[in-house]
Amino acid sequence: MSIIVDRHQTDFLYQQVAQLIRDMKQQGTLQAGQKLPSLRVMAANLAVSVPTIKQAYLELERQGLIEAKSKSGYFLKAMDLLAAKPKRRRMLNQPVAVQKQSLIEQVYDAIHRPGVVPFGIANPIAASPTVKALSRTMRRVMSMSGQSAINYGPMDGFAPLKKQLIYRYLDFGIGVNFDELIITNGAQEALAIALQCVAKPGDVIAIESPTYFGIIELIESLGLKALEIPICSEQGIWLDDLAKALEQHKIVAGVFSTSVNNPVGSFMPEANRAALVVLLESHEVVLIEDDVYGDLHFTEQRAKPAQYYSQKGLVITCSSFSKTAAPSYRIGWMIAGRFAKQALRLKRALSCSAPLLNQWTLSEFLASGDYDRNLVRLRQILRSNKERMIHQIQRHFPIETCISDPQGGCVIWIELPVGYDATRLFHEALEHNISITPGSIFSASDKYQRCLRMSYGLTWTLEIEQAIAQLGALLKTRR
Ligand SMILES: Cc1ncc(COP(=O)(O)O)c(C=O)c1O
């Protein structure tokens, strides 16, 4: 065996060994049912200790990937970790005015209840907290800047942070002018400003179905209409459905996740991203790309933002540090391109500027390299959590449950068999102090009653496994 472990990585050696075995299974080097090398042979091959291998094997056993057979050793399980994926939905959608706020409010209440198991909140950094590094950095900023860091900041954002973001876009071959990039209060404000730059009440906005409920709320509060375009659980938006919708309706903009979708975790391939921009720009329709999960990919390469493919300047990119550093800092940004002047006016009218101390701290956090170091670790933990969660759901949920296989982010999309009701499960689970997100809030109409979203952006503990078993038990008693 020619695999190696690297003692300089931040991961523990046993985690690296476990990851190597997962990779070998995925690449087909190890086959289902195959016997793994003994602890001693594996330890000698990888030049690590026997207890390290033992710990890796125990971890994989806990995840349901391998099993110990008495007196024979460890074997790769025959069962495929990945369950059936949610199926393609054929939808004949019409633009609709949205009315979803009541259930969304109940979901927000649930996630902020003290002591709940937080499957309902998509907060990936809980899996690899940044709090120590950020507090250190913020203290340093306060002591070197004095009063300046708590003054009002510039409307368009703190220049050093803007420069760092512009520099990062250069890595994708995207040249951003300083004035085009505006720092906002999270991605949510960036999306709100983008929508107000291009649409007026009554206009039709194409959205993914299912999509992040914050987008649905925005559309509702701005008096717009939503036209749902179905997505594929692996590759994001179905482009042929979007093409048909563009022929049939007067759409002014599309709000789409161009990297990893929330709630399904699909990952739009490069070719589709390019084709999406060409398709929309050929109809003079603005693409508002939501890239908040871009840095949390499990794929080898991060998705190049769709902005890269724009020929006509009709792409507005929105993103934030909420999923990768600190959601409470409320720091996001937009590349507003040709809409920059209008966007800045709206930004000033809505919230003046974004918190300067938080921008300054994030700018230092990026400059120190701590941001990128934590990202590597965060992605690894999230990927491992995803596999654990899929395994536990397969163990405890009804047999015909379909589960998405996220290619990034921190959430999983589950479709229960016919006859089950996910909103009822949401209410019942809450009585047991477990929060989940019912599927219907990810649709502008009333779709996805049998679906739910669960977050694996958390620290994995026995309590988490018990909560999944509890959800399974609730499902078994009710149909
Ligand atoms: C897909 C998506 N877009 C936008 C947002 C809003 O991000 P922020 O917290 O930076 O406003 C979220 C937050 O959950 C999200 O999941």
The ligand as an SDF file (V2000), in Angstrom:
LIG
                    3D

 16 16  0  0  0  0  0  0  0  0999 V2000
  -28.0250   30.1980    1.1110 C   0  0  0  0  0  0  0  0  0  0  0  0
  -27.9430   31.3470    2.0560 C   0  0  0  0  0  0  0  0  0  0  0  0
  -27.8810   32.5830    1.5610 N   0  0  0  0  0  0  0  0  0  0  0  0
  -27.8070   33.6540    2.3520 C   0  0  0  0  0  0  0  0  0  0  0  0
  -27.7980   33.5220    3.7210 C   0  0  0  0  0  0  0  0  0  0  0  0
  -27.7300   34.7380    4.5890 C   0  0  0  0  0  0  0  0  0  0  0  0
  -26.4180   34.8700    5.0650 O   0  0  0  0  0  0  0  0  0  0  0  0
  -25.9990   35.9450    6.1520 P   0  0  0  0  0  0  0  0  0  0  0  0
  -26.1330   35.3030    7.4760 O   0  0  0  0  0  0  0  0  0  0  0  0
  -24.5820   36.2940    5.8050 O   0  0  0  0  0  0  0  0  0  0  0  0
  -26.8820   37.1250    6.0030 O   0  0  0  0  0  0  0  0  0  0  0  0
  -27.8710   32.2440    4.2890 C   0  0  0  0  0  0  0  0  0  0  0  0
  -27.9080   32.0760    5.7450 C   0  0  0  0  0  0  0  0  0  0  0  0
  -28.2490   31.0560    6.2810 O   0  0  0  0  0  0  0  0  0  0  0  0
  -27.9420   31.1290    3.4280 C   0  0  0  0  0  0  0  0  0  0  0  0
  -28.0060   29.8830    3.9000 O   0  0  0  0  0  0  0  0  0  0  0  0
  1  2  1  0
  2  3  1  0
  2 15  2  0
  3  4  2  0
  4  5  1  0
  5  6  1  0
  5 12  2  0
  6  7  1  0
  7  8  1  0
  8  9  2  0
  8 10  1  0
  8 11  1  0
 12 13  1  0
 12 15  1  0
 13 14  2  0
 15 16  1  0
M  END
$$$$
